[in-house]
Amino acid sequence: MSDELKEFLDRVHNGITTFDFEGNETPCIELEEKRYDEILSKVAGQPLSINTDLNILQDGLGNTFVEVKLTFSTGNITETFLVNAKTHLAFFKSLAKTSMLALTSPKSNFGKDKVFMIQLPRPEKAQDALEIIQNALIPKNK
C-alpha cells in the first residue's frame, strides 16, 4: 500500500451513511455532537445557502476518494469530509438521486429529529460526480 493511499484511508470520515427519508434513501454525514450543535447555533433561524463541492481524488488503480466540502453562507463555517467512494458508493448514488444531503449527530433519530437537510442547488453536479466516481472505481491497470 502506498503512503498516499494510507494517508487517505487514515483521513476518511467514519460517519458516512444513508437512511430512509420519506421513501428515499438519503445520504447522511454524522458529525460529533458538539460540532453539530455549534453549526446549528450559528445558522438557526437565518437565511443561508450551502455550497457543496465534490472533489474527486483517484489513483487509476480503483482507489477513489471524494472530498465533500460544505461552505455555509452564514456563520463562517466550512466543513470538509473525506469519503472512500469504494466503500460508500451507495452514499453517492443516493446523493445523485435525491439531490439532498443530511447532517446529523450521534444522538439523532434519522428522519425525525436532529437532522439538518441540505438541498443541492445543482442536481446535475452530483449526477456528473457519480459517473466520474463509478468510472474511477474500475481499475485501469489490469
C-alpha positions in Angstrom: 0.0 0.0 0.0 1.4 3.4 -1.0 2.0 6.1 1.6 -0.5 8.3 -0.1 -3.3 5.6 0.0 -2.6 5.0 3.7 -2.8 8.8 4.3 -6.2 8.9 2.6 -7.5 5.9 4.5 -6.4 7.5 7.8 -8.3 10.7 6.9 -11.6 9.0 5.8 -14.6 10.3 7.8 -16.3 7.4 9.6 -19.8 8.9 9.9 -21.0 8.3 6.3 -24.3 6.5 5.9 -27.7 6.7 4.2 -31.2 6.5 5.8 -34.8 6.3 4.6 -36.4 9.7 4.4 -39.9 9.8 3.0 -39.3 6.7 1.0 -36.0 7.8 -0.5 -32.6 6.6 0.6 -30.9 9.8 1.6 -27.1 10.4 2.1 -26.1 11.4 5.6 -22.9 12.7 7.3 -22.7 12.2 11.0 -20.8 14.9 13.0 -19.6 14.9 16.5 -22.4 16.1 18.8 -20.5 19.2 19.9 -19.7 20.3 16.3 -23.2 19.6 15.1 -24.6 21.8 17.9 -22.1 24.6 17.1 -23.1 24.6 13.4 -26.8 24.7 14.2 -26.4 27.5 16.8 -24.6 29.7 14.2 -27.2 29.2 11.4 -30.5 28.5 13.1 -33.3 30.9 12.0 -31.1 32.7 9.4 -31.4 32.6 5.7 -28.5 30.7 4.2 -27.1 28.8 1.3 -24.6 26.0 1.4 -22.1 25.5 -1.4 -21.4 21.8 -1.8 -18.2 20.8 -3.7 -17.3 17.2 -4.5 -13.6 16.9 -5.2 -12.8 13.5 -6.7 -9.3 12.1 -6.0 -8.3 8.9 -7.8 -5.2 6.9 -8.4 -6.1 4.9 -11.6 -6.0 1.6 -9.6 -9.6 1.7 -8.5 -9.0 3.7 -5.3 -11.3 6.7 -5.3 -11.9 9.2 -2.6 -14.2 12.2 -2.6 -13.7 15.3 -0.6 -17.1 16.7 0.3 -16.7 20.4 1.1 -19.6 22.3 2.6 -19.3 26.1 2.8 -22.1 27.9 4.7 -23.0 31.4 3.6 -23.7 32.3 7.3 -21.6 31.7 10.4 -18.2 31.5 8.7 -18.4 27.7 8.5 -16.6 25.3 6.2 -16.6 21.6 6.8 -14.6 19.0 4.7 -15.2 15.3 4.8 -13.1 12.6 3.0 -15.2 9.7 1.8 -14.0 6.4 0.5 -16.1 6.0 -2.7 -15.3 2.3 -2.9 -16.9 1.5 0.5 -19.6 4.2 0.3 -20.8 4.1 -3.3 -24.5 4.0 -2.1 -23.9 7.4 -0.4 -23.1 8.9 -3.8 -25.8 7.1 -5.7 -28.4 8.4 -3.2 -26.9 11.9 -3.4 -27.2 11.9 -7.2 -30.8 10.5 -7.0 -32.2 12.8 -4.2 -30.1 15.9 -4.5 -30.3 16.0 -0.7 -27.7 15.7 2.0 -28.4 15.3 5.7 -26.1 16.3 8.6 -26.8 14.6 11.9 -25.3 14.0 15.3 -24.8 10.6 17.1 -27.9 11.3 19.1 -30.2 12.0 16.1 -33.2 9.9 15.3 -32.8 9.6 11.5 -35.7 11.2 9.6 -37.4 12.5 12.8 -35.2 14.9 14.8 -31.7 16.4 14.9 -31.3 16.2 11.2 -30.2 19.2 9.1 -31.2 18.7 5.5 -29.3 20.4 2.6 -30.9 20.7 -0.8 -28.2 20.7 -3.6 -28.9 23.7 -5.9 -27.4 21.9 -9.0 -28.5 18.2 -9.0 -26.6 17.6 -12.3 -23.3 18.2 -10.5 -24.0 15.2 -8.1 -25.0 13.1 -11.1 -21.9 14.0 -13.0 -19.8 13.2 -9.9 -21.4 9.8 -9.6 -20.5 9.0 -13.2 -16.9 10.0 -12.6 -16.7 8.1 -9.4 -18.1 4.9 -10.9 -15.7 5.1 -13.8 -12.8 5.8 -11.4 -13.6 2.7 -9.3 -12.7 0.4 -12.2 -9.0 -0.3 -12.1 -7.3 0.8 -15.3 -4.1 -1.3 -14.9 -5.1 -4.9 -15.0 
